[in-house]
Amino acid sequence: SADATATGMNFGPCAGRTFGTTVGPALVMATDDHLKAVGDTGKQGRLLVEGFAVQEPPVDAEARAQRQAAVAALLAGFAHHLQERTAHHMGYPFNLDFDFSVLDQFQSFSINNLGGPFIESNYGVHSRRFEVAVLDWFARLWNIQQDEYWGYITTGGTEGNLHGLLVGREIFRDGIIYASCDSHYSVFKAARMYRVECVKIDTLVSGEMNCADFKSKLLMNAGRPAIVNVNIGTTVKGAIDDLDNIIRT
Ligand SMILES: Cc1ncc(COP(=O)(O)O)c(C=O)c1O
C-alpha cells in the first residue's frame, strides 16, 4: 500500500473491479454505548458547538424569505471565517496555492463515476475520460504500460489506504501489516477493520520509517508475509519512506 493521500489515487494490478455504493458524503453517528464497545470515548478534546434547531420548512412567503436571509447570513459568516483562517494558515503537507474556480460550472451536475473507470457506465453523467486520463498520466510517470495497470480515483486518502491494504490482505491471508508510527490513522483503522495484525515501526527524526527497527520487527515474525505501508508524504512531516531501503530490508 502506498499512502498517496494528496492524489487520493489508487493503483492496482489488472484485476478486480470496485463498485461505488456511496453517493456523496456519509454521516456517521455513534451513541456512548457504541463508542464504549469499540474502546473509544470519542469525547476527548470535543468541540462544543451551538446546534441548529430541527425545524419544519417555512410555510408562507415571509417565513421563507426570513429563513433564506438567515441562511445567507450564516454562509456569509462562514465564508468570512474561512478567509480569515486561510490567511493565517501555516500549511499542511498539501498545496495551498490552488484555484478550482474553472470547475465551479460543474457543481450543478450530479456527476457520478460509479464503478470502475474502464467499463462503460449505465449512468450517463460521468467524467470517466478524465479519471482515466489522470490514471494514464501517473502510469506514464511511473513507466507502466497502458494495459498493465488498473486503478481508480478514490474519494480520499482513507479509501486509497483501505484498497491498498485490502489487496495486500487478499494476497497474503496470513500477512502482518507493517506501518511506521508516523503513518496516518486510517492505516491502523484499516488493519482493525480487516482484523489483520499490525506492527508499528519507529521513525527517524525526519518522519521516515526506521529500517533498523523494521528489520528487527520483521525478524520477530520470520515466516509470516509482510504487508508494508509505504508513505509518500506523511500527515505531519510530509516524510517519504525510502522504498529501496525497505525492499532491501
Ligand atoms: C497521509 C494521510 N493519509 C490519509 C489521510 C486520510 O485522508 P482522507 O481524509 O482524505 O480520507 C490523510 C488526511 O489528512 C493523510 O494526511
The ligand as an ORCA input file, in Angstrom:
! r2SCAN-3c Opt
* xyz 0 1
  C      -1.045     10.854      4.930
  C      -2.549     10.798      5.008
  N      -3.177      9.650      4.651
  C      -4.517      9.569      4.667
  C      -5.307     10.645      5.071
  C      -6.808     10.496      5.077
  O      -7.312     11.204      4.044
  P      -8.882     11.462      3.861
  O      -9.286     12.327      4.991
  O      -8.941     12.130      2.530
  O      -9.561     10.123      3.884
  C      -4.696     11.855      5.451
  C      -5.505     13.021      5.864
  O      -5.030     14.017      6.328
  C      -3.285     11.924      5.439
  O      -2.652     13.048      5.811
*
